[in-house]
Structures are given as structure tokens and as C-alpha cells.
Amino acid sequence: MIVQNDAIDVRVDPPLGTIRLNRPDAGNALTLAMADAIVDAIGDLHLEKRVRAVVIVGAGDSFCVGRDLREMHGGHEETPPDKAPHAPQRWGDEVERFRDVLVTLLEFPKPVIAAVGGPVSGFGVAMLLASDLVIATDAAKLSLPDTRHGLVAGLVTPLLAYRAGASTAARLLLTANEFSADEMHRLGLYHELVGNDLLWARASQMANDLQSVSAEAVGLTKRLLLETAGERLMTDLTCGAITSATARTTEAAQAGVRAAVEARETE
């Protein structure tokens, strides 16, 4: 096992490489350090010739509940009034690091499989949308609660429109409701639903099946999809990052994130 970060585990079990988000007590909420570690891990797995596919999975009962709101809230509190004009640049830099995670996954020439065994929300949804294949269990409820917190899911929005169309994206993004795994499967966001005890076995089987196809052809196919069907995606992700960073400077975001953190601390 290679440990990239205290909260990220990376394994190589040929032909499968695994990135496990390992903050189960926090719903695998992503910190900035974790985002950087995922980018590094993908780079390492790119160089590992024995790996034909990569699985992203969450430890414990959740896949990923999104951005670590405590870290985000701390960022707001650490910005004194006289430094407020520089806040947009700060938030822009942070959002850009999360955008890098998605771009790295999208441009990775090997298939990426998201194995979703529990609730997924916020940036966790962006990661599964940036994956090529999604396997989920009945427990994999999906939600995008950003608007409740005064935030904008700027990195999720372009990917959701790319994968499911603008109409579905509007419904999931604007209502901030929680949706069942069955509905996500019906919409095509989850490619397969399996029993909880079969999630890892199915991901391993997919990786083994990929040994029968050309790695070069797979890489070229992924690039073709990105350059045709996803022609505007990289530009749209940049626009989304800017919008997300802008939203974080508002009073609504500061109040919403504070309320969400306080609610979690009293649970």
C-alpha cells in the first residue's frame, strides 16, 4: 500500500489501482491536502504499467460528502475585513485546486471507475461524474445541497450537463434535494446497481475485463470523447470555478457554511 496522505490510501493490485478516500468519520469530506494527494496519486498510477483501471472508493458508509466545510469555514474566519478585497483570489486559488482533480481524472488515459457504496454530495458528485464508469449500491443517495449553503456547485454543473443534459442538471442543482440510487441509475448517472457486498468484486471484474482490450485504444477513445462530446467541458469547468469562487465571497455563503458546520457539530 502507498499512502499519499493521511486521508488517502493508494493500492496497486494488478490490474487494478485503487484510490480510497479515508475519512469515514467525516463522510470522506475532501480537504485541500486530499485534493492535491488525489492528483499526485493519479500521476503515480499513470506511470504504473501493471494498472489497467483505477477505482475510486470511499471508506465507511459514505462515498464523499463533498468539500470539507469546516476547512472552508475556517478560511472565511481567517480573512479579516482589511484583507477582504483579496478573498476572491484566495477562493479562486482553492477552487482551482479542486478543478485540477477533475481535469486530471478526465484526461487520465486509463478507465476510472467510481465505486459508490453510500451517500454522495457536492464535490463527491463531481468526482463520480468525472469518472468513466459508476457502480453504486442502493445506499448511494445523491444530493447537491450547495444552494442551501449560499454556494454554487460550479464544478459539478458543467459535468452534470455534459453527462445528463441541462434539464436534469437544473432539477438536481436547483432543488438541492436528495435522490435515490434507483433514480440516478434511471438517469444514466449510475451505470450499474449492485449489492453492497458485491461492489468491490464488480469493480475488480471490470478491471480484469479491461485486460482483453487495447490500452492504447482505450486511451485514444477517452481523448476522442473529451475532444468531441466534451469539446467545451474544460472551458466550462473554468467558468464554473470562477462562479464558485465568486459565490464564496458573499455574505450568504459565509452564513450558510457557518450554519452547516454548526449543525454538524451538534449532531
C-alpha positions in Angstrom: 0.0 0.0 0.0 1.2 3.5 -0.9 0.0 6.2 1.4 -0.2 9.6 -0.3 -1.9 11.5 2.5 -3.2 10.5 5.9 -6.7 10.5 4.4 -5.9 9.0 1.0 -4.9 5.3 0.6 -3.5 4.2 -2.8 -3.2 0.5 -3.6 -1.9 -1.4 -6.6 -3.4 -4.9 -7.1 -2.8 -5.6 -10.8 -4.6 -4.9 -13.0 -6.4 -2.6 -10.6 -5.3 0.5 -8.9 -7.4 1.9 -6.0 -7.7 5.4 -4.5 -9.6 5.2 -1.2 -10.9 8.3 0.5 -10.2 7.5 4.1 -12.0 10.0 6.4 -15.0 7.8 7.3 -15.9 9.8 10.4 -16.2 12.9 8.3 -18.1 11.3 5.4 -14.8 11.4 3.4 -15.2 15.2 3.1 -12.3 16.5 1.0 -9.7 18.9 2.2 -7.3 20.8 0.1 -4.5 18.4 1.0 -6.6 15.5 -0.1 -7.4 17.1 -3.5 -3.6 17.6 -4.1 -3.0 14.0 -3.0 -5.5 12.6 -5.5 -3.8 14.5 -8.3 -0.5 13.0 -7.2 -1.9 9.5 -6.9 -3.4 9.6 -10.4 0.1 10.6 -11.7 1.7 7.7 -9.9 -1.0 5.3 -11.3 -0.5 6.7 -14.8 3.2 5.5 -14.6 2.3 2.1 -13.2 2.1 -0.1 -16.3 0.5 -3.0 -14.4 -2.6 -0.9 -13.7 -5.3 -1.1 -16.4 -8.0 0.7 -14.5 -8.4 2.8 -11.4 -11.2 2.6 -8.8 -12.2 5.5 -6.5 -14.0 4.3 -3.4 -14.9 5.8 0.0 -14.2 4.2 3.3 -17.0 3.7 5.7 -20.7 4.4 5.0 -20.2 7.3 2.5 -18.5 7.8 -0.8 -17.8 11.5 -0.4 -20.0 14.2 1.1 -18.1 16.9 -0.8 -15.8 19.7 0.3 -14.7 19.9 4.0 -17.0 22.7 5.2 -15.0 23.1 8.4 -11.9 23.9 6.4 -13.9 26.3 4.2 -15.5 27.9 7.2 -12.0 28.4 8.8 -10.9 30.1 5.6 -13.7 32.6 6.0 -12.9 33.3 9.6 -9.3 33.8 8.9 -10.0 36.6 6.4 -10.0 39.9 8.4 -12.0 42.8 7.0 -8.9 44.6 5.7 -8.0 41.5 3.7 -11.5 41.1 2.2 -10.5 42.6 -1.2 -8.1 39.7 -1.6 -10.6 37.0 -0.7 -11.7 36.3 -4.4 -8.1 35.5 -5.3 -7.9 33.2 -2.3 -11.1 31.3 -3.0 -10.1 31.2 -6.7 -6.8 29.5 -5.9 -8.6 26.9 -3.7 -11.3 26.1 -6.3 -8.6 25.8 -9.0 -7.0 23.0 -6.9 -10.3 21.1 -6.9 -10.7 21.8 -10.6 -7.3 20.2 -11.1 -8.7 16.9 -9.6 -11.4 16.8 -12.2 -9.2 17.7 -15.2 -6.7 15.0 -14.1 -9.4 12.4 -14.0 -10.9 13.4 -17.3 -7.5 13.4 -19.1 -6.3 10.2 -17.4 -5.9 7.7 -20.3 -6.9 4.7 -18.2 -10.6 3.9 -17.3 -11.7 5.4 -13.9 -14.4 3.5 -12.0 -16.3 5.2 -9.2 -17.5 2.6 -6.7 -20.2 4.4 -4.7 -21.3 2.5 -1.6 -23.0 5.3 0.2 -24.3 8.9 0.1 -22.5 11.2 -2.3 -22.9 15.0 -2.4 -21.2 18.2 -3.5 -17.7 17.7 -5.0 -18.1 14.0 -4.5 -20.7 14.1 -7.3 -18.2 15.9 -9.5 -15.7 13.1 -9.0 -18.1 10.4 -10.0 -19.2 12.5 -13.0 -15.5 12.8 -14.0 -15.2 9.0 -13.8 -15.8 6.8 -16.9 -17.9 4.2 -15.1 -20.0 4.4 -12.0 -21.1 1.3 -9.9 -23.3 2.0 -7.0 -25.4 0.3 -4.3 -28.9 1.2 -3.1 -27.3 3.3 -0.3 -25.8 5.6 -2.8 -28.2 8.6 -2.5 -27.1 11.7 -4.3 -27.6 15.3 -3.4 -26.3 18.8 -4.3 -27.1 21.0 -1.3 -24.8 23.9 -2.3 -27.6 26.4 -2.8 -28.8 25.8 0.7 -25.4 27.0 1.9 -25.3 30.1 -0.3 -22.8 28.3 -2.6 -22.7 27.4 -6.3 -21.8 23.9 -7.4 -19.6 25.5 -10.2 -17.5 22.4 -10.8 -20.4 20.0 -10.7 -22.7 21.9 -13.1 -20.7 21.6 -16.4 -20.1 17.8 -15.7 -23.7 17.2 -14.9 -24.9 19.0 -18.0 -22.3 17.0 -20.0 -23.4 13.6 -18.6 -27.1 14.1 -18.2 -28.2 17.3 -20.1 -29.2 20.7 -18.9 -32.8 19.8 -17.9 -31.7 17.0 -15.5 -28.9 19.3 -14.2 -31.3 22.1 -13.4 -33.5 19.7 -11.4 -30.7 18.3 -9.3 -28.9 21.5 -8.8 -31.7 23.9 -8.1 -33.9 21.8 -5.8 -31.0 20.7 -3.6 -33.0 17.5 -2.9 -31.7 14.1 -2.2 -32.2 11.5 -4.9 -32.3 7.7 -4.7 -29.8 5.4 -6.3 -32.6 3.9 -8.4 -33.3 7.3 -10.0 -29.7 8.1 -10.6 -29.5 4.7 -12.4 -32.6 5.5 -14.4 -31.0 8.8 -15.5 -27.8 7.1 -16.5 -25.6 8.7 -13.9 -25.0 5.3 -12.3 -24.2 2.6 -14.9 -24.9 -0.4 -12.6 -26.5 -1.1 -9.3 -25.1 -4.0 -7.2 -25.5 -5.3 -3.7 -23.2 -3.8 -1.1 -21.3 -7.0 -0.7 -20.6 -7.1 -4.5 -19.4 -3.5 -5.0 -15.7 -4.3 -4.8 -16.0 -7.6 -6.6 -17.7 -5.9 -9.6 -15.1 -3.2 -9.8 -12.4 -5.8 -9.8 -14.2 -7.8 -12.5 -14.4 -4.6 -14.7 -10.7 -4.1 -14.3 -10.0 -7.7 -15.2 -12.2 -7.4 -18.3 -10.2 -4.4 -19.5 -7.2 -6.6 -19.9 -8.7 -8.0 -23.0 -8.8 -4.6 -24.8 -6.0 -2.4 -26.1 -4.8 0.1 -23.5 -3.8 2.4 -26.3 -7.2 2.2 -28.0 -8.9 2.9 -24.7 -6.7 6.0 -24.1 -7.4 7.3 -27.6 -11.1 6.7 -27.2 -11.2 8.6 -23.9 -9.4 11.5 -25.6 -11.8 11.4 -28.5 -14.8 11.6 -26.3 -13.4 14.5 -24.4 -12.4 16.4 -27.6 -15.8 15.8 -29.3 -18.7 15.3 -26.9 -16.9 17.2 -24.2 -15.4 19.9 -26.5 -16.4 22.8 -24.3 -16.1 21.0 -21.0 -12.7 22.3 -19.9 -13.7 25.9 -20.7 -17.0 25.4 -18.8 -15.1 24.0 -15.8 -13.0 27.1 -15.7 -16.2 29.3 -15.8 -17.7 27.1 -13.1 -14.6 27.5 -10.9 -14.9 31.3 -11.3 -18.5 31.3 -10.4 -18.0 29.1 -7.4 -15.1 31.3 -6.1 -17.3 34.4 -6.5 -20.2 32.8 -4.6 -17.8 32.1 -1.7 -17.2 35.8 -1.2 -20.9 36.5 -0.5 -22.5 37.0 2.9 -24.9 34.3 2.1 -22.1 31.8 1.7 -20.4 32.8 4.9 -23.7 32.5 6.8 -24.7 29.2 5.1 -21.3 27.5 5.6 -21.3 28.6 9.3 -24.8 27.2 9.8 -23.9 23.9 8.1 -20.8 23.5 10.3 -22.6 24.3 13.5 -25.4 21.9 12.6 -22.8 19.1 12.0 -21.1 19.9 15.3 -24.3 19.4 17.2 -25.3 16.2 15.5 
